[in-house]
């Protein structure tokens, strides 16, 4: 089904990105074409160094493509950054240890000039969203790794951007905690209807979370497959034992293998 252009929030056409280094050019991305629609949960998966994070950073205007075009909400990535179109969640929680959890979440709101009353209301709201109600006065070192990442997600949600960019936020966590946070993130997405772009190395995580899975090749990063998930939006964790889930995981794995047949 063809998307209505008004529903497309991220549009990449022929995106390439080459870094200049002392050892010569490094081709991180090549010929990336992709549309992300409003409210989708899109995962990017591929081998290390394939350009997943580079593409996410390009959406966030932290890197600049050297080829093609990239728009966010119909404007350049830089304009979208200035209009605060997205929140960004990094691999590490990146919380300041001398600020409370509430203080960490407030920081971007302080920078943006929100009133103290508005800051307090937003902090309370996002703490509830990520199931951290009552932890606003705690310090990061008093929270587990999983709770710190939830606080990081709350900070990214605090200014209510429509797009959430997430770069392997659960990669350093153990499998039990990761499963729990996957369930919570899916519930959060259902409640907020944000558009989420999510980088991962985990096939089960990509399949469980996503409405669309983007499979990428080794550098220079190209898209080898885009898989529209037939799984229902409300997904219990045990859906991972279903035939549908296993079939999608096999297709992702096949796409990763196919990527290795490209010649640089």
C-alpha positions in Angstrom: 0.0 0.0 0.0 1.4 3.4 -1.0 1.8 5.8 1.9 0.2 9.2 1.9 3.1 11.6 1.7 1.7 13.6 4.7 2.3 10.4 6.7 6.0 10.2 5.9 8.1 11.8 8.6 11.6 10.6 7.5 12.5 10.3 3.9 15.9 9.2 2.6 16.7 9.2 -1.1 20.0 8.0 -2.4 21.7 8.9 0.9 25.4 8.3 1.0 27.9 9.4 3.6 31.7 9.3 3.3 34.1 10.3 6.1 37.5 11.8 5.2 40.3 10.3 7.3 44.0 10.4 7.3 44.0 6.9 5.9 41.7 7.8 3.1 37.9 8.0 2.7 35.6 5.7 4.7 32.3 5.0 2.9 29.8 4.6 5.8 26.5 4.7 3.8 25.7 4.2 0.1 22.4 4.6 -1.8 20.1 4.4 1.2 16.4 4.9 0.2 13.9 4.7 3.0 10.5 6.1 4.1 9.4 6.1 7.7 5.8 6.8 8.4 4.2 8.5 11.3 3.7 6.2 14.3 5.9 3.4 12.9 8.5 1.5 15.0 11.4 0.9 12.7 14.4 -1.1 13.7 17.8 -1.0 12.0 19.9 -4.2 12.2 23.2 -5.2 10.6 26.8 -6.1 11.4 29.0 -3.7 13.4 30.2 -0.9 11.3 27.4 -1.1 8.7 26.2 2.5 9.2 23.1 1.9 11.4 24.2 4.5 14.0 25.6 6.8 11.3 22.2 6.9 9.6 20.5 7.6 12.9 22.9 10.4 13.6 22.2 11.8 10.1 18.5 11.9 10.9 19.5 13.8 14.1 21.7 16.2 12.1 24.8 15.0 14.0 26.3 13.8 10.7 25.7 15.3 7.2 25.2 13.0 4.2 27.6 13.6 1.3 25.1 12.3 -1.3 21.4 12.2 -1.7 18.7 13.9 0.3 17.3 13.4 3.8 14.3 15.1 5.2 12.6 15.0 8.6 9.0 16.3 8.9 9.4 17.7 5.3 12.4 19.8 6.3 16.2 19.3 6.4 17.5 17.3 9.3 19.2 20.5 10.6 15.9 22.5 10.5 14.2 19.6 12.3 16.9 19.6 15.0 16.4 23.3 15.6 12.6 22.7 15.9 13.3 19.9 18.3 11.5 17.3 16.2 13.1 14.3 18.0 14.5 13.0 21.2 17.7 10.9 21.2 18.5 8.0 23.5 22.2 6.9 23.4 23.7 3.5 24.1 24.8 4.7 27.6 22.2 6.4 29.8 24.5 9.5 30.0 22.9 10.8 33.2 24.8 13.4 35.2 25.7 11.8 38.6 25.5 15.1 40.5 21.9 15.7 39.4 18.9 13.8 40.6 16.8 11.7 38.1 14.3 14.6 38.0 17.2 17.1 37.5 18.5 15.1 34.6 15.1 15.0 33.0 14.7 18.7 33.6 18.0 19.6 32.0 16.8 20.0 28.3 13.6 21.7 29.6 15.8 24.3 31.5 17.9 24.8 28.3 14.7 25.4 26.3 13.4 27.9 28.8 10.3 26.1 30.1 8.9 27.6 33.2 9.6 25.9 36.5 5.9 24.8 36.8 5.9 23.4 33.3 9.2 21.6 34.0 7.8 20.0 37.1 4.6 18.9 35.3 6.6 17.3 32.4 9.0 15.6 34.7 6.2 14.0 36.7 4.4 13.0 33.5 7.4 11.2 31.8 8.4 9.5 35.1 5.0 8.0 35.1 5.3 7.0 31.4 8.4 5.0 32.1 7.2 3.6 35.4 9.6 5.6 37.5 7.1 7.4 39.6 8.6 8.4 43.0 12.2 8.1 41.8 12.7 11.8 40.7 14.7 12.6 43.9 17.0 9.7 43.6 20.5 9.9 42.1 21.6 7.8 39.1 23.9 5.7 41.2 20.9 4.6 43.3 19.2 3.1 40.3 19.9 -0.1 38.4 21.2 0.0 34.8 17.7 -0.7 33.4 16.2 2.0 35.5 18.8 4.5 34.4 18.0 3.7 30.7 14.3 4.3 31.5 15.3 7.7 33.0 17.3 8.4 29.8 14.2 7.6 27.7 12.1 9.9 30.0 14.6 12.7 29.4 14.2 12.2 25.6 10.4 12.3 26.0 10.3 15.3 28.2 9.9 17.9 25.5 7.3 15.8 23.7 9.0 15.4 20.3 7.1 13.2 17.9 10.1 11.2 16.9 12.3 9.1 19.2 15.7 8.0 18.0 17.2 5.1 20.0 20.8 3.8 19.5 21.1 0.4 21.0 19.7 1.6 24.4 19.5 -1.9 25.9 22.7 -3.4 24.4 24.7 -3.4 27.6 21.9 -5.0 29.7 21.5 -8.6 30.6 18.8 -10.6 28.8 16.2 -10.7 31.5 16.3 -6.9 32.0 16.4 -6.4 28.3 13.3 -8.5 27.8 11.5 -6.5 30.5 12.5 -3.2 28.9 11.5 -4.4 25.5 8.0 -5.1 26.9 7.9 -1.7 28.6 9.1 0.1 25.5 6.4 -1.5 23.4 3.8 -0.5 25.9 5.2 3.1 26.0 5.1 3.3 22.2 1.5 2.1 22.2 0.6 4.8 24.7 2.4 7.7 23.1 2.1 6.9 19.4 5.6 8.2 18.8 7.6 7.4 15.7 10.5 5.3 16.8 13.8 4.5 15.0 15.7 1.9 16.9 19.2 0.5 16.3 20.0 -3.0 17.5 22.3 -6.0 16.9 19.7 -8.4 18.2 17.4 -10.2 15.7 14.8 -11.2 18.4 14.7 -7.6 19.7 14.2 -6.2 16.2 11.4 -8.7 15.4 9.7 -8.3 18.7 9.6 -4.5 18.7 9.1 -3.4 15.1 6.4 -2.7 12.6 9.3 -2.4 10.0 12.7 -4.0 10.1 15.5 -2.5 8.0 18.3 -5.0 7.3 21.7 -3.4 6.4 24.8 -4.7 4.7 28.5 -4.3 5.9 30.2 -1.1 5.0 29.3 0.8 3.0 25.9 0.4 4.6 23.2 -0.4 2.1 19.7 -1.7 2.8 19.4 -5.3 1.8 15.8 -5.8 2.9 12.9 -3.9 4.4 10.5 -6.2 6.3 6.9 -5.1 7.1 5.9 -7.0 10.2 2.6 -8.8 10.2 2.7 -9.2 14.0 -0.1 -7.5 16.0 0.8 -4.2 17.8 0.0 -5.7 21.2 2.6 -8.4 21.5 3.2 -10.6 24.5 6.8 -11.7 25.0 5.9 -15.3 24.3 5.0 -14.4 20.7 8.7 -15.1 20.1 7.8 -18.8 20.1 5.2 -18.4 17.3 5.8 -19.6 13.7 5.2 -16.1 12.4 7.9 -14.7 14.6 10.4 -17.4 13.7 9.7 -16.9 10.0 10.4 -13.2 10.2 13.6 -13.8 12.2 14.7 -16.3 9.5 14.1 -13.6 6.8 16.2 -11.1 8.8 19.0 -13.6 9.1 18.8 -14.3 5.4 19.0 -10.6 4.7 22.1 -10.2 6.9 23.8 -13.1 5.0 22.8 -11.7 1.6 24.4 -8.4 2.6 27.8 -10.0 2.7 27.6 -10.8 -1.0 28.0 -7.2 -1.9 31.3 -6.0 -3.4 32.6 -2.8 -1.9 
